[in-house]
Amino acid sequence: MKRTFLLIALLVSVMLGSFIWFVATWDPSERPTISERSPLLLFPNTGGDHDNQRQIA
């Protein structure tokens, strides 16, 4: 039980540390944001059967 708790605490601390490192070393001028590289397509037009695609009112 104690080993499991220590393993979970270790994994959480590694994830938190890597996130803090990412934020601390992030340079916005170095590379474009994700939305600038590939626009978000919620309902892409696949060119297939249009009867099966959902209609948004």
Residue pairs with C-beta under 8 A, 6 or more apart in sequence:
43 53
43 54
43 56
46 53
